[in-house]
Structure formats: C-alpha cells, structure tokens
Amino acid sequence: MARLLGVEIPNDKRIEASLPYIYGIGRKTSVKILEEAGVDPNIRTGELSDEQLGRIAGAITNGKLMIEGDLRREIQGNLKRLTSINSYRGYRHRRGLPVRGQRTSTNARTRKGKRKTVGVVRK
C-alpha cells in the first residue's frame, strides 16, 4: 500500500478512487488535486512514481486543504463550542438526538440507539 501524508491508500485502485481514503478528501476534490498535480486519474496507485506521489502531496498541502487529524480536531472543537454555549444544536448533540430537525417519535434509530421498551409495573 502506498503511503501519502501518513495515510495508507490502496495500490490496486485508480488514484482517483484511492485519494478519498484520506479523511477530508472526496471524489471531486481528488479530481481537482490530480488536475493540479498533473497526474493521470486513470493510473493505478501502485504504478505511481515517487515524484508523482510528491506532486500529489504538494498539491494537497498547497491547496490549504484541512485533512485527517486537523479536520477531526476542528469538527470536535465546533461540537465542543456548541455544547458549551448551551445552544439548541449543542443540547441535541449532548443528548444523542437528531440535530437537523428530523422527527423522533418514530425513526431516528441511528442517533437514539436500540429501542428500550418501557413497560407498566402492576401489583
């Protein structure tokens, strides 16, 4: 596996499809990066030379893209800020409920977790 900016990316896939393995880079961004670096998007990752890998890494760093740890830290900081100022969104994050206005009477199982049945206790 090729190593690019501290991330292992698969050798057997096209470089265009391998770059999104880096957190913060999607398909469209990978196409822009390859265009800027002057690398053919159809070439396999394992066939890339060290010089081409260096140009790709340079295009990512010169593009001021936030990736991997920095991006995760930024997102975590945003969530921490929302919860600390007690905003509605922060409250929803804290409780593990849907944040963007979805209904919760049914559905929302991904955020709420497994169903907990609440029964009536009789004498």
N, CA, C and O atoms as a DFTB+ gen file, in Angstrom:
492 C
 N C O
     1  1       0.838      -1.189       0.000
     2  2       0.000       0.000       0.000
     3  2       0.883       1.253       0.000
     4  3       1.882       1.333       0.715
     5  1       0.490       2.209      -0.808
     6  2       1.220       3.471      -0.881
     7  2       0.872       4.313       0.344
     8  3      -0.245       4.253       0.858
     9  1       1.827       5.083       0.791
    10  2       1.621       5.943       1.961
    11  2       1.673       7.391       1.493
    12  3       2.661       7.828       0.902
    13  1       0.601       8.129       1.761
    14  2       0.508       9.515       1.328
    15  2       0.031      10.366       2.499
    16  3      -1.088      10.191       2.981
    17  1       0.871      11.279       2.953
    18  2       0.566      12.159       4.081
    19  2       0.164      11.366       5.334
    20  3      -0.748      11.755       6.065
    21  1       0.852      10.271       5.560
    22  2       0.613       9.466       6.754
    23  2      -0.576       8.539       6.678
    24  3      -0.975       7.968       7.694
    25  1      -1.162       8.372       5.490
    26  2      -2.337       7.509       5.335
    27  2      -2.034       6.453       4.285
    28  3      -1.505       6.758       3.216
    29  1      -2.375       5.201       4.600
    30  2      -2.212       4.103       3.645
    31  2      -3.357       4.157       2.643
    32  3      -4.525       4.157       3.030
    33  1      -3.023       4.202       1.355
    34  2      -4.066       4.171       0.333
    35  2      -3.850       2.936      -0.536
    36  3      -2.704       2.566      -0.794
    37  1      -4.935       2.282      -1.000
    38  2      -4.805       1.009      -1.709
    39  2      -4.077       1.135      -3.047
    40  3      -4.267       2.103      -3.785
    41  1      -3.238       0.134      -3.347
    42  2      -2.443       0.120      -4.575
    43  2      -3.216      -0.323      -5.805
    44  3      -2.913       0.106      -6.918
    45  1      -4.213      -1.178      -5.611
    46  2      -4.876      -1.797      -6.759
    47  2      -5.965      -0.930      -7.388
    48  3      -6.479      -1.274      -8.452
    49  1      -6.330       0.195      -6.748
    50  2      -7.376       1.058      -7.302
    51  2      -6.772       2.213      -8.080
    52  3      -5.590       2.526      -7.939
    53  1      -7.613       2.849      -8.915
    54  2      -7.167       4.052      -9.616
    55  2      -6.890       5.128      -8.577
    56  3      -7.543       5.168      -7.535
    57  1      -5.932       5.996      -8.853
    58  2      -5.547       7.031      -7.882
    59  2      -6.725       7.952      -7.581
    60  3      -6.842       8.470      -6.470
    61  1      -7.590       8.155      -8.559
    62  2      -8.779       8.985      -8.368
    63  2      -9.691       8.393      -7.286
    64  3     -10.324       9.134      -6.533
    65  1      -9.758       7.068      -7.210
    66  2     -10.592       6.383      -6.219
    67  2      -9.841       6.116      -4.926
    68  3     -10.463       5.850      -3.898
    69  1      -8.509       6.180      -4.959
    70  2      -7.708       5.918      -3.764
    71  2      -7.586       7.135      -2.862
    72  3      -7.530       7.000      -1.640
    73  1      -7.545       8.319      -3.453
    74  2      -7.381       9.539      -2.646
    75  2      -8.493       9.760      -1.622
    76  3      -8.205      10.251      -0.530
    77  1      -9.770       9.417      -1.926
    78  2     -10.803       9.613      -0.908
    79  2     -10.628       8.757       0.354
    80  3     -11.392       8.921       1.305
    81  1      -9.645       7.852       0.388
    82  2      -9.353       7.124       1.620
    83  2      -8.767       8.059       2.671
    84  3      -8.745       7.725       3.856
    85  1      -8.295       9.222       2.246
    86  2      -7.791      10.231       3.172
    87  2      -8.997      11.012       3.679
    88  3      -9.789      11.524       2.888
    89  1      -9.133      11.103       4.992
    90  2     -10.264      11.788       5.614
    91  2     -10.235      13.268       5.223
    92  3      -9.240      13.954       5.456
    93  1     -11.320      13.754       4.633
    94  2     -11.396      15.144       4.227
    95  2     -11.260      15.339       2.731
    96  3     -11.401      16.458       2.238
    97  1     -10.985      14.252       1.989
    98  2     -10.892      14.339       0.536
    99  2     -11.969      13.441      -0.062
   100  3     -12.054      12.255       0.254
   101  1     -12.788      14.028      -0.931
   102  2     -13.837      13.278      -1.610
   103  2     -13.471      13.076      -3.063
   104  3     -12.344      13.356      -3.470
   105  1     -14.433      12.584      -3.859
   106  2     -14.179      12.310      -5.270
   107  2     -13.845      13.578      -6.049
   108  3     -12.862      13.612      -6.789
   109  1     -14.657      14.616      -5.885
   110  2     -14.441      15.853      -6.643
   111  2     -13.118      16.502      -6.255
   112  3     -12.386      16.985      -7.118
   113  1     -12.813      16.516      -4.978
   114  2     -11.556      17.111      -4.516
   115  2     -10.369      16.327      -5.054
   116  3      -9.347      16.913      -5.409
   117  1     -10.496      14.999      -5.116
   118  2      -9.387      14.190      -5.627
   119  2      -9.132      14.502      -7.106
   120  3      -7.982      14.536      -7.544
   121  1     -10.197      14.728      -7.869
   122  2     -10.039      15.080      -9.281
   123  2      -9.313      16.414      -9.414
   124  3      -8.425      16.557     -10.254
   125  1      -9.694      17.406      -8.575
   126  2      -9.035      18.717      -8.603
   127  2      -7.561      18.598      -8.239
   128  3      -6.711      19.229      -8.867
   129  1      -7.255      17.787      -7.221
   130  2      -5.870      17.607      -6.777
   131  2      -5.033      17.000      -7.892
   132  3      -3.928      17.469      -8.164
   133  1      -5.555      15.955      -8.543
   134  2      -4.815      15.291      -9.623
   135  2      -4.614      16.213     -10.815
   136  3      -3.574      16.181     -11.473
   137  1      -5.619      17.035     -11.084
   138  2      -5.508      18.001     -12.179
   139  2      -4.403      19.016     -11.874
   140  3      -3.599      19.360     -12.741
   141  1      -4.380      19.485     -10.631
   142  2      -3.367      20.461     -10.211
   143  2      -1.967      19.848     -10.219
   144  3      -0.993      20.514     -10.570
   145  1      -1.874      18.568      -9.829
   146  2      -0.572      17.893      -9.780
   147  2      -0.121      17.415     -11.157
   148  3       1.048      17.077     -11.342
   149  1      -1.034      17.384     -12.117
   150  2      -0.694      16.924     -13.462
   151  2      -0.495      15.422     -13.544
   152  3       0.391      14.940     -14.250
   153  1      -1.326      14.683     -12.815
   154  2      -1.244      13.218     -12.798
   155  2      -2.498      12.660     -13.444
   156  3      -3.595      13.167     -13.210
   157  1      -2.346      11.612     -14.262
   158  2      -3.475      10.965     -14.926
   159  2      -4.346      10.267     -13.881
   160  3      -3.838       9.435     -13.130
   161  1      -5.650      10.583     -13.809
   162  2      -6.517       9.966     -12.793
   163  2      -6.765       8.482     -13.017
   164  3      -7.227       7.802     -12.101
   165  1      -6.471       7.950     -14.218
   166  2      -6.738       6.540     -14.509
   167  2      -5.596       5.615     -14.121
   168  3      -5.754       4.396     -14.175
   169  1      -4.451       6.160     -13.732
   170  2      -3.306       5.327     -13.375
   171  2      -3.545       4.691     -12.004
   172  3      -4.143       5.305     -11.120
   173  1      -3.070       3.457     -11.841
   174  2      -3.221       2.754     -10.561
   175  2      -2.251       3.342      -9.541
   176  3      -1.180       3.824      -9.908
   177  1      -2.617       3.303      -8.275
   178  2      -1.791       3.889      -7.224
   179  2      -0.439       3.202      -7.134
   180  3       0.574       3.856      -6.888
   181  1      -0.414       1.886      -7.331
   182  2       0.838       1.139      -7.252
   183  2       1.826       1.487      -8.356
   184  3       3.027       1.261      -8.205
   185  1       1.338       2.032      -9.458
   186  2       2.195       2.371     -10.595
   187  2       2.755       3.788     -10.521
   188  3       3.536       4.188     -11.385
   189  1       2.367       4.551      -9.502
   190  2       2.845       5.926      -9.378
   191  2       4.310       5.964      -8.974
   192  3       4.763       5.136      -8.184
   193  1       5.048       6.924      -9.517
   194  2       6.451       7.101      -9.122
   195  2       6.495       7.958      -7.863
   196  3       5.503       8.586      -7.492
   197  1       7.659       7.977      -7.207
   198  2       7.828       8.788      -6.002
   199  2       7.639      10.270      -6.315
   200  3       7.119      11.030      -5.498
   201  1       8.067      10.663      -7.503
   202  2       7.947      12.063      -7.913
   203  2       6.469      12.459      -8.052
   204  3       6.075      13.554      -7.650
   205  1       5.657      11.558      -8.625
   206  2       4.227      11.838      -8.778
   207  2       3.536      11.894      -7.422
   208  3       2.684      12.752      -7.192
   209  1       3.906      10.972      -6.513
   210  2       3.330      10.992      -5.164
   211  2       3.678      12.294      -4.462
   212  3       2.853      12.861      -3.745
   213  1       4.900      12.766      -4.669
   214  2       5.329      14.029      -4.074
   215  2       4.529      15.204      -4.616
   216  3       4.170      16.115      -3.870
   217  1       4.248      15.182      -5.931
   218  2       3.454      16.263      -6.528
   219  2       2.024      16.256      -5.984
   220  3       1.438      17.313      -5.751
   221  1       1.467      15.054      -5.783
   222  2       0.101      14.950      -5.229
   223  2       0.082      15.484      -3.802
   224  3      -0.807      16.250      -3.430
   225  1       1.068      15.075      -3.003
   226  2       1.153      15.546      -1.610
   227  2       1.330      17.064      -1.584
   228  3       0.749      17.749      -0.742
   229  1       2.134      17.581      -2.509
   230  2       2.336      19.020      -2.594
   231  2       1.055      19.753      -2.960
   232  3       0.773      20.825      -2.424
   233  1       0.281      19.178      -3.872
   234  2      -0.984      19.796      -4.282
   235  2      -1.968      19.839      -3.116
   236  3      -2.728      20.796      -2.973
   237  1      -1.949      18.804      -2.289
   238  2      -2.851      18.773      -1.133
   239  2      -2.444      19.831      -0.112
   240  3      -3.293      20.560       0.401
   241  1      -1.145      19.917       0.184
   242  2      -0.686      20.886       1.192
   243  2      -0.763      22.314       0.667
   244  3      -1.088      23.226       1.428
   245  1      -0.472      22.534      -0.622
   246  2      -0.539      23.887      -1.186
   247  2      -1.970      24.370      -1.345
   248  3      -2.231      25.573      -1.346
   249  1      -2.897      23.428      -1.479
   250  2      -4.311      23.770      -1.631
   251  2      -4.960      24.175      -0.333
   252  3      -6.153      24.475      -0.298
   253  1      -4.189      24.185       0.736
   254  2      -4.688      24.568       2.067
   255  2      -5.882      23.716       2.482
   256  3      -6.803      24.202       3.138
   257  1      -5.860      22.430       2.092
   258  2      -6.936      21.526       2.480
   259  2      -6.706      21.030       3.897
   260  3      -5.593      20.651       4.262
   261  1      -7.758      21.036       4.685
   262  2      -7.670      20.503       6.030
   263  2      -8.021      19.023       5.944
   264  3      -9.127      18.673       5.530
   265  1      -7.090      18.148       6.334
   266  2      -7.326      16.706       6.237
   267  2      -6.957      16.020       7.539
   268  3      -6.292      16.596       8.400
   269  1      -7.403      14.777       7.666
   270  2      -7.086      13.880       8.772
   271  2      -7.220      14.533      10.148
   272  3      -8.296      15.022      10.491
   273  1      -6.151      14.549      10.936
   274  2      -6.200      14.984      12.334
   275  2      -6.667      16.410      12.516
   276  3      -7.464      16.691      13.412
   277  1      -6.183      17.322      11.677
   278  2      -6.575      18.726      11.794
   279  2      -8.075      18.898      11.594
   280  3      -8.730      19.628      12.338
   281  1      -8.614      18.221      10.587
   282  2     -10.045      18.317      10.296
   283  2     -10.878      17.714      11.427
   284  3     -11.888      18.285      11.838
   285  1     -10.445      16.557      11.923
   286  2     -11.159      15.928      13.044
   287  2     -11.157      16.836      14.267
   288  3     -12.174      16.979      14.946
   289  1     -10.005      17.449      14.544
   290  2      -9.865      18.361      15.683
   291  2     -10.780      19.578      15.515
   292  3     -11.404      20.027      16.476
   293  1     -10.856      20.101      14.310
   294  2     -11.714      21.256      14.009
   295  2     -13.186      20.915      14.255
   296  3     -13.908      21.685      14.889
   297  1     -13.624      19.767      13.756
   298  2     -15.020      19.345      13.921
   299  2     -15.338      19.120      15.394
   300  3     -16.392      19.526      15.883
   301  1     -14.405      18.462      16.098
   302  2     -14.594      18.210      17.535
   303  2     -14.684      19.524      18.302
   304  3     -15.489      19.658      19.224
   305  1     -13.850      20.496      17.915
   306  2     -13.888      21.816      18.558
   307  2     -15.208      22.523      18.324
   308  3     -15.737      23.173      19.225
   309  1     -15.747      22.399      17.108
   310  2     -17.047      23.009      16.800
   311  2     -18.154      22.418      17.670
   312  3     -19.007      23.143      18.182
   313  1     -18.132      21.075      17.834
   314  2     -19.148      20.424      18.666
   315  2     -18.994      20.833      20.128
   316  3     -19.986      21.063      20.820
   317  1     -17.758      20.922      20.594
   318  2     -17.493      21.336      21.980
   319  2     -18.011      22.751      22.217
   320  3     -18.603      23.034      23.258
   321  1     -17.784      23.644      21.240
   322  2     -18.249      25.030      21.355
   323  2     -19.769      25.074      21.436
   324  3     -20.323      25.794      22.267
   325  1     -20.456      24.309      20.577
   326  2     -21.917      24.290      20.582
   327  2     -22.465      23.792      21.914
   328  3     -23.440      24.338      22.432
   329  1     -21.844      22.761      22.466
   330  2     -22.345      22.231      23.739
   331  2     -22.031      23.173      24.890
   332  3     -22.826      23.285      25.823
   333  1     -20.887      23.853      24.846
   334  2     -20.514      24.721      25.963
   335  2     -21.376      25.983      26.023
   336  3     -21.613      26.500      27.115
   337  1     -21.851      26.494      24.882
   338  2     -22.693      27.689      24.909
   339  2     -24.172      27.331      25.078
   340  3     -25.042      28.200      25.024
   341  1     -24.437      26.060      25.280
   342  2     -25.795      25.562      25.512
   343  2     -26.768      25.947      24.400
   344  3     -27.913      26.315      24.663
   345  1     -26.304      25.859      23.169
   346  2     -27.203      26.113      22.040
   347  2     -28.110      24.906      21.854
   348  3     -27.858      23.836      22.406
   349  1     -29.166      25.088      21.071
   350  2     -30.098      24.002      20.814
   351  2     -29.374      22.841      20.149
   352  3     -29.570      21.687      20.530
   353  1     -28.535      23.139      19.153
   354  2     -27.795      22.085      18.460
   355  2     -26.854      21.362      19.420
   356  3     -26.720      20.140      19.367
   357  1     -26.209      22.121      20.291
   358  2     -25.317      21.510      21.275
   359  2     -26.062      20.590      22.221
   360  3     -25.572      19.518      22.575
   361  1     -27.252      21.014      22.629
   362  2     -28.100      20.216      23.507
   363  2     -28.463      18.901      22.832
   364  3     -28.422      17.846      23.464
   365  1     -28.824      18.958      21.531
   366  2     -29.174      17.749      20.796
   367  2     -27.975      16.819      20.656
   368  3     -28.117      15.601      20.766
   369  1     -26.786      17.391      20.412
   370  2     -25.573      16.575      20.336
   371  2     -25.315      15.895      21.676
   372  3     -25.004      14.705      21.727
   373  1     -25.445      16.648      22.750
   374  2     -25.177      16.124      24.090
   375  2     -26.106      14.961      24.423
   376  3     -25.677      13.972      25.018
   377  1     -27.393      15.080      24.036
   378  2     -28.374      14.043      24.327
   379  2     -28.352      12.883      23.337
   380  3     -29.000      11.860      23.560
   381  1     -27.602      13.043      22.236
   382  2     -27.547      11.984      21.229
   383  2     -28.813      11.890      20.399
   384  3     -29.202      10.803      19.972
   385  1     -29.455      13.025      20.169
   386  2     -30.681      13.076      19.378
   387  2     -30.386      13.693      18.018
   388  3     -29.331      14.304      17.848
   389  1     -31.288      13.553      17.035
   390  2     -31.059      14.165      15.729
   391  2     -30.935      15.682      15.860
   392  3     -31.683      16.312      16.607
   393  1     -29.986      16.258      15.127
   394  2     -29.651      17.668      15.282
   395  2     -30.365      18.536      14.265
   396  3     -30.626      19.707      14.543
   397  1     -30.690      18.005      13.098
   398  2     -31.151      18.845      11.997
   399  2     -32.653      18.789      11.758
   400  3     -33.098      18.818      10.610
   401  1     -33.431      18.708      12.817
   402  2     -34.876      18.862      12.692
   403  2     -35.648      17.636      12.279
   404  3     -36.819      17.753      11.921
   405  1     -35.039      16.450      12.313
   406  2     -35.775      15.251      11.926
   407  2     -36.777      14.871      13.017
   408  3     -36.641      15.275      14.172
   409  1     -37.791      14.083      12.626
   410  2     -38.775      13.629      13.602
   411  2     -38.162      12.554      14.497
   412  3     -37.252      11.841      14.074
   413  1     -38.653      12.433      15.726
   414  2     -38.107      11.440      16.649
   415  2     -39.158      10.512      17.230
   416  3     -38.811       9.551      17.916
   417  1     -40.464      10.779      16.970
   418  2     -41.481       9.898      17.538
   419  2     -41.368       8.502      16.935
   420  3     -41.554       7.504      17.631
   421  1     -41.063       8.435      15.636
   422  2     -40.689       7.175      15.005
   423  2     -39.317       7.428      14.397
   424  3     -38.838       8.561      14.429
   425  1     -38.694       6.441      13.863
   426  2     -37.393       6.579      13.193
   427  2     -36.311       7.136      14.136
   428  3     -36.436       7.005      15.354
   429  1     -35.274       7.744      13.599
   430  2     -34.140       8.309      14.347
   431  2     -33.396       7.242      15.147
   432  3     -32.761       7.556      16.154
   433  1     -33.470       5.976      14.705
   434  2     -32.843       4.907      15.475
   435  2     -31.324       4.986      15.428
   436  3     -30.659       4.535      16.361
   437  1     -30.766       5.542      14.375
   438  2     -29.315       5.624      14.290
   439  2     -28.782       6.501      15.412
   440  3     -27.794       6.141      16.051
   441  1     -29.408       7.633      15.664
   442  2     -28.950       8.534      16.715
   443  2     -29.383       8.053      18.107
   444  3     -28.609       8.138      19.060
   445  1     -30.615       7.550      18.223
   446  2     -31.140       7.203      19.537
   447  2     -30.662       5.843      20.042
   448  3     -30.687       5.588      21.246
   449  1     -30.229       4.972      19.138
   450  2     -29.765       3.650      19.546
   451  2     -30.892       2.636      19.533
   452  3     -31.985       2.886      19.025
   453  1     -30.584       1.464      20.119
   454  2     -31.552       0.371      20.132
   455  2     -32.758       0.759      20.985
   456  3     -32.627       1.480      21.974
   457  1     -33.939       0.269      20.587
   458  2     -35.167       0.591      21.325
   459  2     -35.090       0.064      22.761
   460  3     -34.613      -1.042      23.016
   461  1     -35.578       0.895      23.688
   462  2     -35.692       0.475      25.084
   463  2     -37.181       0.441      25.422
   464  3     -37.817       1.491      25.516
   465  1     -37.738      -0.746      25.602
   466  2     -39.153      -0.877      25.891
   467  2     -39.421      -0.469      27.330
   468  3     -38.776      -0.951      28.261
   469  1     -40.385       0.426      27.492
   470  2     -40.767       0.867      28.838
   471  2     -42.126       0.271      29.127
   472  3     -43.111       0.597      28.465
   473  1     -42.179      -0.608      30.123
   474  2     -43.437      -1.294      30.445
   475  2     -44.086      -0.731      31.682
   476  3     -43.480       0.046      32.420
   477  1     -45.341      -1.132      31.908
   478  2     -46.088      -0.701      33.076
   479  2     -45.899      -1.740      34.173
   480  3     -46.029      -2.936      33.913
   481  1     -45.595      -1.307      35.398
   482  2     -45.403      -2.230      36.511
   483  2     -46.734      -2.335      37.245
   484  3     -47.286      -1.329      37.691
   485  1     -47.256      -3.578      37.371
   486  2     -48.540      -3.792      38.046
   487  2     -48.297      -4.531      39.357
   488  3     -47.297      -5.230      39.522
   489  1     -49.257      -4.356      40.301
   490  2     -49.145      -5.033      41.606
   491  2     -49.487      -6.489      41.505
   492  3     -49.444      -7.204      42.507
